[in-house]
């Protein structure tokens, strides 16, 4: 049990039910990283927390798991290739710690997929590129003081 003395839900807006964000490319940074044991206990994965930093979905979080220590050599190879893509996208080719990758902007390529177990839609990060690559189009709500051309 945890002591919640002093918390009053009447004074705090409830959290929204977060729907998946649309597929696209978003500017994001890694805000947290942690090595965690796999469910089977036979290896470890690096969990990276990405935070979108621009646009309509700023502050949304997405997670990536990289099976860097796993008895399945194919899983390790896939994870190492994905880590290489992340390193190249943030410009740190030889990190000594996962924290070396934190707070460096890059583009994450997000897709929407259906979960096998529940059928619910969820986001998945499927690629990475440098921030100066082609960005997500600006939403109409971000156009300052002018109506977007496609709304006329």
Phi, psi and omega in degrees: 000155179234141179284118179250019180302128180101349178274133179230107181297342177293341185255003184230130176293137179290154178293144176281153172285114186277115174277156176300147176281157180296151175301142180163189178249133185226143174283128183214164174229153173278123181255342182204150176211143183205136174274128182231151177286147176291161181303322181283343182081005183266005180189192180221152175232151175268118176261123179250134176256118176259136175243125176290135187244355180223155170085191185300331184255021178307141179082354175290146182249144173224149183241145178233135177245127181244115181282075184281340180229098187208143178295340178275108184298327179293318178299319179295316180298317178299315181296319180294322178293320178293320177298322177299317178297320179296312180302316180294324182290333179258356176080024177239096187277338181228073180288145175261343180209152179298335178296338177297341182266353184289147171060026177249119185292142174209172175262129172254140181258111188253139172234167177249131179224162180265132178292140179290325186279323185245344183080357179288153176280143177213162177270153176215132176276123185242004178183169184215147173208167179295151182301327182281005174287178182301127184266165175298136178303147180287131179288154181303325181292345181265352181284118187283112172070000181233147176284138179296143184303327182283353180265351185285000000 
